[in-house]
Amino acid sequence: MEFSMVYTVFALSGLAVILISFLVIAKTVNNIGISLLRMEYLLKRELELVKERERIKAEILKQQKTEEERRRRMEDEPEGMGNLPSSVKKG
């Protein structure tokens, strides 16, 4: 009778260890999943910010080129003729 009681205690303690191990593993996997989702969100957000930054840089470069071209055209025109309408310039 004593041996069966010892085996029962060992079996119950082993079952408790297995149950606790499964709970710890499940909690760990859940935390890993949440961390991966958070990382995915942050990476998407960072990608959006980089794309926006590149779009703004391209827009600034475009405006600078337009401004430089306008300035070059103004410098190429004779003095005093820059503000006259095009129909007057031809004559």
N, C-alpha and C positions, 0 to 999 in steps of 0.2 A: 504494500500500500504506500509506503514511503517513497519508493522509486517512481511510482506513477505520479505522485504529487510533485516530485522534483522535475520530472519530464514536462508536466503541465506548466510549471512555473517557467521553465526554459522556453517552452513553446509560446507562452503568452508574452514573455519578454522579447523573444525573437519577432513575434508578430508586431509588437509595439515599436520595435526598432525599424522594421520594414515600413510600417505605417508612417512613422515620423520621417523616414528617408523619402518616401513618396511625397509627403507634404512639402518638405524642403526643396525637392527637385521641381515640383510643380510651381512653387513660389519663385524659384530661380528662373525657370523657363518663362514665366509670366513677366518677370522684371526684364529679362533679355528682350522679349517681344516688345514691351513698352519702350525700351531704350532704342530699339531699331526703328520703331515708328517715329519716335521723337527725332532721331538722326535723319530719317528720310525727310521729315518736314523741314528741318533746319537746312538740309542740303538743297531742297527745292527753293526755299526762301533765299538762300545765298545765290543760287543760279539766277533767280529772278532779279536780284539786286545787281548782279554782274551784267546781265543783259540790259538792264535799264541804264547802268553806267556807260556801257558801250554805245547805246543808242544816243545818250546825251553827248558823248564825245563826238560821235559822227555828226550830230546836229551842230555842235559848236564848230567843227571843222568846216562844215558846209557853209555856215554863216561867215566864217573867217574868209573862205575862198571867195564868196560873193562880195564881201566888203573889200577885199584886196582887188578883185576885178573892177569893181566900181571906182576905187581909188586910182587904179591904173588908167582907166578910161578918162577920168577927170584930169589926170596929169598929161595924157596924150593930146587933149583938146587945147587949142590956143587960148591964151588968157582972155578973159572976158566973154568968151563964146560958150562957156559951160552952162550958163543959165538961159540962153536963148532957145526958143523952140526950133525944132529941126527944119521947119519950112523956111525960116529966116536964114539959117546957116547955109542952105543950098544956094540961095540967091546971093 
